[in-house]
Amino acid sequence: MSDGKFSQVWVGTVTFIAISIAFCACGQLFRLKGTFSRGESHLCAFFVFVATVCMWMMWTMTLLSQINPILYPFQIVHK
């Protein structure tokens, strides 16, 4: 879906998914290294998922409000 305005949303969504997967992989690497226990790595993955979803929602709302503004500026004409 590359029809102009909303293709940015898809690119950003894929970017956030990739960042989330990368940070979850880092948490698993810490587990394999011995820094994190199994429970801590699951907690890390949960926090990464929640933080990524929250940041993605905030980014999406900001982007969409700039693409399709609800309020438009107008000029008051005095007679």
Residue pairs with C-beta under 8 A, 6 or more apart in sequence:
1 7
1 10
2 10
5 67
5 68
6 67
8 63
8 67
9 60
9 63
9 64
12 56
12 59
12 60
12 63
13 56
13 60
16 52
16 55
16 56
16 59
19 52
20 48
20 49
20 52
23 48
23 52
24 44
24 45
24 48
24 49
27 36
27 41
27 44
27 45
27 48
28 41
28 45
30 36
30 41
30 44
31 37
31 38
31 40
31 41
36 44
